[in-house]
Amino acid sequence: MAKVEYVDILPGLEDPFFSALRSGDRFVSSRIAKKIVFFSRKRKKGVSARSLLPQISELWAGLSDEQKLAWSAAAAGQVKNGWCLFVQDCSARIFNDMPGVATSSLLHQSWVGNLKIESPATELKIVQLHPRSYWISRKVTGKKGMYEPVLITEDLGLPCKISLNYSSNLSSQGAGSFAKFYARFWYSYQGRNLYKDLEIPLDLVSDWKNAEATLSVLISYVVRVDLYFHLYNLHGDLYCDNIKLEHSGQNWARDPFCKDILQGFTRAFYQIPKHWAAVTLPVGAHYDSIYKDF
């Protein structure tokens, strides 16, 4: 492979030159690669053979108008239309060897977060950190599959609302058992660091439902807020989706649709915190994003 540090492009050839190239690794070991514009017949055949779209298109065509409208309503909060959500859901079903078509729901869509506790564990606690400044991974507009690290400044202003949709099948393993989703506010007052928890107690056994809580006033300036899930003295499963941390006119929760709650970042994105990090995770406790036929 040829390695160069500088290329002198003739005047007038800049656009053709760059249109035929694409960037490889943009951060650690930068490189330029050839852009594949035209596919050979063999490659086209291979791409079409791997595509799930023809199969999913037939399933979509078999839906009634009411079912299609229901999928559009379920996708309304995800900046996508009903067809895109249907493709995402059916792709997950095929990947997990599940036949048929799912029933659309306003409370959960395709992948959901799953917190699971089995013996010998009886506790699980995870956190999503929200300091004033932190990095996130954001898709580059107009670039397929390209992401970039972006520094976010989250100035917290009250009122602040937390909410989630959840389903649970948990059983108590002793006294004092509980399941809760909460936000912990850190604020300073008269030289002291103080904390205020805004809690949503979660039912141990419940079908899908929505729950929310709002904090309107604190006696001093809020420094930061962190989100927690905490299951204690329990066995079983908690499923969650559509997580919100709303203040200052927007939802600040990362991965709100629980597509990959275990996602971590490496290499040039190392400074980005995990979507959810473990605080208490003994042997027998797990958390991840799953697809489940509810």
PEMO-V78145 format. One record per pair of residues at least 24 apart in sequence whose ideal C-beta (glycine too) atoms are under 10 Angstrom apart, sorted by the first residue. I is the first residue (numbers start at 0). J is the second residue. D is the distance in Angstrom with one decimal. If there is no record, write none. Layout:
[[I,J,D] [I,J,D]]
//
This chain:
[[0,30,8.6] [2,30,8.9] [3,31,9.0] [6,31,9.1] [21,142,9.5] [21,145,9.5] [22,142,9.3] [22,145,8.2] [24,266,8.2] [24,267,8.2] [25,139,9.9] [25,145,8.1] [25,146,9.9] [25,147,8.3] [25,267,7.6] [26,147,9.3] [26,148,8.7] [26,266,6.7] [26,267,3.2] [26,268,8.3] [27,266,5.6] [27,267,5.9] [28,266,9.7] [51,86,7.9] [51,89,7.3] [51,90,5.6] [51,93,5.9] [51,94,9.0] [52,86,7.2] [52,89,9.7] [52,90,9.2] [54,89,7.9] [54,90,9.7] [54,93,7.4] [55,82,9.2] [55,85,7.1] [55,86,5.5] [55,87,9.7] [55,88,9.2] [55,89,4.6] [55,90,7.1] [55,92,9.5] [55,93,8.1] [55,100,9.4] [56,82,9.2] [56,85,9.8] [56,86,8.8] [56,89,9.8] [58,85,7.8] [58,86,9.7] [58,89,6.1] [58,92,9.6] [58,93,10.0] [58,99,8.7] [58,100,5.5] [59,85,5.8] [59,86,8.1] [59,89,8.2] [59,100,8.9] [61,100,8.0] [62,100,7.5] [62,103,9.6] [66,100,8.5] [66,102,8.6] [66,103,7.3] [67,103,9.2] [68,103,9.3] [69,102,8.1] [69,103,4.5] [69,104,8.7] [69,105,8.6] [70,100,9.9] [70,101,9.5] [70,102,9.8] [70,103,4.6] [70,104,9.9] [70,108,9.4] [71,103,8.7] [72,103,7.4] [72,104,9.7] [72,105,6.5] [73,102,9.7] [73,103,4.3] [73,104,6.1] [73,105,5.7] [73,106,8.8] [73,107,8.8] [73,108,5.7] [73,109,9.7] [74,103,8.4] [74,105,10.0] [74,108,7.2] [75,105,8.6] [76,105,8.8] [76,108,8.8] [76,241,7.1] [76,243,9.6] [76,250,9.3] [76,255,8.7] [76,256,8.4] [77,108,6.8] [77,109,9.6] [77,241,9.1] [77,255,8.9] [77,256,6.1] [79,108,9.6] [84,108,6.0] [84,109,7.1] [85,109,9.5] [87,256,9.9] [87,258,9.0] [87,290,9.8] [88,290,8.1] [90,290,9.4] [91,258,10.0] [91,289,9.3] [91,290,4.1] [91,291,9.7] [91,292,10.0] [92,290,7.0] [92,292,7.6] [94,290,7.5] [95,289,8.7] [95,290,5.4] [95,291,8.8] [95,292,8.5] [97,290,7.8] [97,291,9.3] [97,292,5.7] [98,292,9.7] [99,292,8.5] [101,290,9.1] [101,291,9.9] [101,292,6.6] [101,293,8.3] [102,292,9.3] [102,293,8.5] [104,164,8.8] [104,207,6.8] [104,240,9.1] [104,293,7.4] [105,164,8.4] [105,207,9.1] [105,209,9.0] [105,241,8.9] [106,163,9.9] [106,164,4.3] [106,165,8.6] [106,166,8.1] [106,206,9.1] [106,207,4.2] [106,208,7.2] [106,209,6.6] [106,240,7.0] [106,241,7.2] [106,293,9.1] [107,164,5.9] [107,165,8.9] [107,166,7.6] [107,207,6.0] [107,238,7.3] [107,239,8.5] [107,240,4.1] [107,241,7.2] [107,256,9.0] [107,257,8.6] [107,291,8.9] [107,293,6.8] [108,164,9.6] [108,240,6.7] [108,241,7.9] [108,256,6.5] [108,257,9.2] [108,258,9.6] [109,240,9.0] [109,256,8.0] [109,257,9.3] [109,258,7.8] [109,288,9.4] [109,290,6.3] [109,291,9.9] [110,240,8.2] [110,254,9.8] [110,256,7.3] [110,257,6.0] [110,258,4.9] [110,259,7.6] [110,260,9.0] [110,287,9.7] [110,288,4.7] [110,289,6.9] [110,290,5.6] [110,291,9.1] [111,164,8.7] [111,165,9.0] [111,166,8.3] [111,207,9.5] [111,238,5.0] [111,239,6.5] [111,240,4.5] [111,241,9.2] [111,256,8.5] [111,257,5.3] [111,258,9.2] [111,260,9.1] [111,288,6.9] [111,289,6.6] [111,290,7.7] [111,291,6.7] [111,293,8.3] [112,163,9.0] [112,165,8.9] [112,228,8.4] [112,237,8.2] [112,238,6.8] [112,239,4.4] [112,240,6.7] [112,242,7.7] [112,254,8.5] [112,256,9.3] [112,257,3.8] [112,258,9.2] [112,259,9.4] [112,260,4.6] [112,261,9.1] [112,274,9.4] [112,275,7.9] [112,286,7.0] [112,287,7.8] [112,288,5.8] [112,289,8.1] [113,236,6.2] [113,237,7.3] [113,238,5.6] [113,239,8.0] [113,257,8.6] [113,260,8.4] [113,285,7.8] [113,286,6.7] [113,287,5.9] [113,288,7.1] [113,289,4.7] [113,290,9.8] [113,291,7.5] [114,165,9.7] [114,167,9.2] [114,169,9.4] [114,178,8.7] [114,228,5.9] [114,229,9.6] [114,230,6.2] [114,233,9.6] [114,235,9.3] [114,236,7.2] [114,237,4.4] [114,238,8.0] [114,239,7.5] [114,260,8.9] [114,275,9.4] [114,284,8.0] [114,285,7.7] [114,286,4.8] [114,287,8.9] [115,169,9.9] [115,230,9.3] [115,234,9.0] [115,235,7.6] [115,236,5.1] [115,237,7.8] [115,238,9.5] [115,283,8.8] [115,284,7.1] [115,285,4.8] [115,286,7.0] [115,287,8.3] [115,289,9.2] [116,169,7.9] [116,170,9.7] [116,172,8.6] [116,178,9.8] [116,230,6.0] [116,231,9.5] [116,232,9.4] [116,233,5.7] [116,234,5.3] [116,235,6.5] [116,236,8.1] [116,237,8.6] [116,281,8.9] [116,283,6.6] [116,284,5.1] [116,285,8.0] [116,286,9.6] [117,234,6.4] [117,235,8.6] [117,236,9.6] [117,282,9.2] [117,283,4.6] [117,284,7.6] [117,285,7.9] [118,172,8.8] [118,234,6.8] [118,282,9.5] [118,283,5.8] [119,281,7.4] [119,282,6.4] [119,283,5.2] [119,284,9.6] [120,172,9.7] [120,230,9.5] [120,233,9.4] [120,234,8.2] [120,279,9.1] [120,280,8.2] [120,281,4.4] [120,282,6.2] [120,283,3.2] [120,284,4.1] [120,285,8.8] [121,171,9.8] [121,172,5.0] [121,173,7.4] [121,176,8.3] [121,230,8.6] [121,231,7.3] [121,232,5.2] [121,233,6.6] [121,234,7.1] [121,281,8.1] [121,283,8.2] [121,284,8.5] [122,172,9.5] [122,176,9.6] [122,229,8.0] [122,230,6.5] [122,231,5.1] [122,232,7.0] [122,233,7.8] [122,278,9.8] [122,279,5.4] [122,280,8.9] [122,281,6.7] [122,283,9.7] [122,284,7.0] [123,178,9.5] [123,228,7.5] [123,229,7.6] [123,230,4.7] [123,231,8.4] [123,233,8.2] [123,237,8.6] [123,277,8.3] [123,278,8.9] [123,279,6.4] [123,280,6.4] [123,281,8.0] [123,283,9.0] [123,284,4.1] [123,285,8.0] [123,286,6.8] [124,227,6.6] [124,228,6.9] [124,229,4.6] [124,230,7.4] [124,231,8.0] [124,277,7.6] [124,278,4.2] [124,279,4.0] [124,280,7.7] [124,284,8.9] [124,286,9.9] [125,226,9.0] [125,227,7.1] [125,228,5.2] [125,229,8.2] [125,230,9.4] [125,260,8.1] [125,261,9.5] [125,273,9.2] [125,274,9.5] [125,275,4.6] [125,276,6.5] [125,277,5.7] [125,278,6.2] [125,279,8.2] [125,280,7.5] [125,284,9.5] [125,286,5.8] [126,183,8.6] [126,225,5.5] [126,226,6.8] [126,227,5.2] [126,228,8.1] [126,229,9.2] [126,272,9.7] [126,273,9.3] [126,275,7.0] [126,276,5.6] [126,277,8.2] [126,278,5.3] [126,279,9.8] [127,182,9.6] [127,224,9.8] [127,225,6.7] [127,226,4.3] [127,227,7.9] [127,228,8.9] [127,242,8.4] [127,244,8.1] [127,251,9.6] [127,252,7.0] [127,253,6.2] [127,254,8.4] [127,260,8.8] [127,272,8.1] [127,273,8.2] [127,274,6.5] [127,275,5.3] [127,276,7.6] [128,223,8.3] [128,224,9.5] [128,225,5.4] [128,226,8.4] [128,253,9.3] [128,272,5.3] [128,273,8.4] [128,274,9.9] [128,275,9.4] [128,276,7.0] [129,153,5.9] [129,155,7.9] [129,182,8.6] [129,183,9.8] [129,223,6.1] [129,224,5.2] [129,225,5.7] [129,226,6.9] [129,244,7.0] [129,251,6.4] [129,252,8.6] [129,253,8.5] [129,272,9.2] [130,185,9.6] [130,222,8.7] [130,223,5.1] [130,224,9.2] [130,225,8.4] [130,272,8.7] [131,155,7.8] [131,221,9.7] [131,222,7.3] [131,223,6.0] [131,224,9.9] [132,223,9.8] [133,223,9.8] [133,253,9.2] [133,270,8.4] [133,271,7.8] [133,272,6.1] [134,264,8.5] [134,268,7.7] [134,269,9.3] [134,270,4.8] [134,271,4.6] [134,272,7.6] [135,253,6.6] [135,254,10.0] [135,264,9.5] [135,268,9.5] [135,271,6.1] [135,272,8.7] [135,274,9.8] [136,253,9.3] [136,262,8.8] [136,264,6.5] [136,268,5.8] [136,271,5.6] [136,274,10.0] [146,264,9.8] [146,267,9.9] [146,268,7.7] [146,271,10.0] [147,267,9.1] [147,268,8.9] [148,264,8.4] [148,267,6.9] [148,268,5.5] [148,269,9.2] [148,270,6.7] [148,271,6.2] [149,271,9.2] [150,270,9.0] [151,251,8.4] [151,253,9.5] [153,223,8.1] [153,224,8.5] [153,244,9.3] [153,246,8.6] [153,247,8.1] [153,249,9.6] [153,251,5.7] [154,221,9.3] [154,246,9.1] [154,247,6.7] [155,184,7.9] [155,185,9.8] [155,186,9.5] [155,217,10.0] [155,220,9.1] [155,221,4.8] [155,222,8.2] [155,223,7.0] [155,224,5.7] [155,244,9.4] [155,246,5.8] [155,247,7.2] [155,251,8.5] [156,221,8.1] [156,246,5.6] [156,247,4.8] [156,248,8.9] [157,184,8.9] [157,213,9.1] [157,214,6.3] [157,215,6.0] [157,216,6.4] [157,217,6.4] [157,221,7.0] [157,246,6.9] [157,247,9.4] [158,213,5.5] [158,214,6.5] [158,215,4.4] [158,216,8.1] [158,245,8.7] [158,246,7.0] [158,247,10.0] [159,184,7.7] [159,197,7.3] [159,212,9.4] [159,213,7.0] [159,214,5.1] [159,215,8.3] [159,217,9.4] [159,221,8.1] [159,224,6.9] [159,244,7.2] [159,245,6.9] [159,246,4.1] [159,247,8.6] [159,251,9.2] [160,197,8.8] [160,211,6.0] [160,212,7.1] [160,213,4.5] [160,214,7.9] [160,215,9.4] [160,243,6.9] [160,244,8.0] [160,245,4.6] [160,246,7.3] [160,250,9.4] [161,197,6.1] [161,198,9.0] [161,199,6.6] [161,210,9.1] [161,211,6.7] [161,212,5.7] [161,213,7.9] [161,214,8.3] [161,224,9.0] [161,226,7.0] [161,242,8.2] [161,243,6.5] [161,244,5.7] [161,245,7.6] [161,246,9.5] [161,252,8.3] [162,199,7.7] [162,209,6.6] [162,210,6.6] [162,211,3.5] [162,212,7.6] [162,213,9.0] [162,241,7.7] [162,242,7.6] [162,243,4.6] [162,244,8.7] [162,245,7.5] [162,250,9.3] [162,252,9.4] [163,199,7.1] [163,201,8.7] [163,208,9.7] [163,209,7.5] [163,210,6.3] [163,211,7.9] [163,226,9.5] [163,228,9.1] [163,239,5.3] [163,240,7.4] [163,241,6.5] [163,242,4.8] [163,243,7.0] [163,244,9.9] [163,252,8.9] [163,255,9.1] [163,257,9.4] [164,207,6.1] [164,208,7.0] [164,209,5.2] [164,210,8.0] [164,211,9.9] [164,238,8.9] [164,239,6.9] [164,240,5.0] [164,241,4.6] [164,242,8.3] [164,243,9.6] [164,257,9.7] [165,199,8.9] [165,201,6.1] [165,202,8.4] [165,205,7.2] [165,206,9.8] [165,207,7.2] [165,208,6.8] [165,209,8.3] [165,210,6.8] [165,228,9.6] [165,237,6.5] [165,238,6.3] [165,239,4.6] [165,240,7.6] [165,241,9.2] [165,242,9.3] [166,201,9.8] [166,202,9.4] [166,204,9.4] [166,205,6.1] [166,206,5.9] [166,207,4.5] [166,208,7.5] [166,236,8.4] [166,237,7.8] [166,238,4.5] [166,239,8.1] [166,240,8.8] [166,291,9.2] [166,293,6.9] [167,201,6.1] [167,202,6.0] [167,203,6.1] [167,204,6.1] [167,205,5.0] [167,206,8.9] [167,207,9.6] [167,208,9.4] [167,230,9.3] [167,233,9.3] [167,235,7.2] [167,236,7.1] [167,237,4.9] [167,238,7.1] [167,239,9.0] [168,203,8.2] [168,204,6.0] [168,205,8.4] [168,206,9.8] [168,234,9.7] [168,235,5.0] [168,236,5.2] [168,237,8.1] [168,238,8.5] [169,201,8.3] [169,202,8.5] [169,203,4.3] [169,204,6.7] [169,205,9.2] [169,230,7.1] [169,232,9.9] [169,233,4.7] [169,234,7.0] [169,235,3.8] [169,236,7.1] [169,237,6.5] [170,203,7.0] [170,204,8.1] [170,232,9.9] [170,233,6.7] [170,234,5.3] [170,235,5.4] [171,203,6.8] [171,231,9.8] [171,232,6.4] [171,233,6.4] [171,234,8.4] [171,235,9.5] [172,231,9.2] [172,232,4.9] [172,233,6.1] [172,234,5.7] [172,235,9.5] [173,231,9.4] [173,232,4.8] [173,233,9.2] [174,232,7.4] [175,231,6.9] [175,232,5.9] [176,203,7.7] [176,230,8.5] [176,231,6.0] [176,232,3.7] [176,233,5.3] [176,234,9.5] [177,201,8.2] [177,203,8.6] [177,229,7.6] [177,230,7.8] [177,231,5.4] [177,232,7.6] [177,233,7.9] [178,202,7.7] [178,203,6.3] [178,205,9.8] [178,228,8.2] [178,229,7.4] [178,230,4.9] [178,231,7.6] [178,232,9.7] [178,233,6.3] [178,235,9.2] [178,237,6.3] [179,227,8.0] [179,228,7.8] [179,229,5.5] [179,230,8.2] [179,231,8.6] [180,210,7.6] [180,212,8.9] [180,226,7.6] [180,227,7.2] [180,228,5.5] [180,229,8.0] [180,237,9.1] [180,239,7.6] [180,242,8.1] [181,212,8.2] [181,225,9.4] [181,226,7.6] [181,227,5.4] [181,228,8.4] [181,229,7.3] [182,212,8.2] [182,214,7.5] [182,224,5.3] [182,225,7.1] [182,226,5.5] [182,227,7.6] [182,244,6.7] [182,246,9.8] [182,252,10.0] [183,223,8.9] [183,224,6.7] [183,225,5.2] [183,226,8.1] [183,227,6.4] [184,214,6.8] [184,217,6.6] [184,221,5.4] [184,222,8.3] [184,223,7.8] [184,224,5.1] [184,225,8.6] [185,221,7.2] [185,222,4.7] [185,223,5.1] [185,224,7.3] [185,225,7.9] [186,217,5.5] [186,218,7.7] [186,219,4.9] [186,220,6.3] [186,221,4.8] [186,222,5.9] [186,223,8.9] [186,224,9.5] [187,219,6.0] [187,220,6.7] [187,221,9.0] [187,222,6.2] [188,217,8.6] [188,218,5.7] [188,219,4.1] [188,220,8.6] [189,218,9.4] [189,219,8.2] [191,219,9.5] [192,222,8.1] [193,217,8.8] [193,218,8.6] [193,219,7.7] [193,222,9.8] [194,225,9.9] [195,221,8.6] [195,224,9.4] [196,227,8.6] [197,224,8.6] [197,226,9.9] [198,227,9.3] [198,229,9.4] [201,228,8.7] [201,229,9.5] [201,230,8.4] [201,237,6.8] [201,239,8.9] [202,237,10.0] [203,230,9.6] [203,233,7.1] [203,235,7.8] [203,237,9.2] [204,235,8.5] [205,237,9.5] [205,238,9.9] [206,293,8.6] [207,238,7.9] [207,239,9.9] [207,240,8.4] [207,293,6.9] [209,241,8.0] [211,243,7.7] [211,245,9.1] [213,245,8.9] [213,246,9.8] [214,246,9.1] [221,246,9.2] [224,251,8.6] [225,276,10.0] [225,278,9.9] [226,251,9.3] [226,252,6.8] [226,253,9.2] [226,275,8.4] [227,275,9.5] [227,278,7.5] [228,260,9.5] [228,275,7.7] [228,278,9.4] [228,286,7.9] [229,278,8.2] [229,279,8.0] [230,279,9.2] [230,284,8.2] [230,286,9.7] [231,279,8.9] [234,283,8.8] [236,285,9.8] [236,289,9.5] [236,291,9.1] [237,286,9.0] [238,289,8.2] [238,291,7.0] [238,293,7.8] [239,286,9.8] [239,288,10.0] [240,288,9.6] [242,274,10.0] [242,275,9.7] [254,288,8.3] [256,288,9.3] [257,287,9.6] [257,288,5.4] [257,289,9.2] [258,288,5.9] [259,287,8.4] [259,288,5.2] [260,286,6.4] [260,287,6.7] [260,288,5.2] [260,289,9.7] [261,285,9.2] [261,286,6.6] [261,287,5.0] [261,288,6.8] [262,287,9.9] [262,288,8.4]]
//
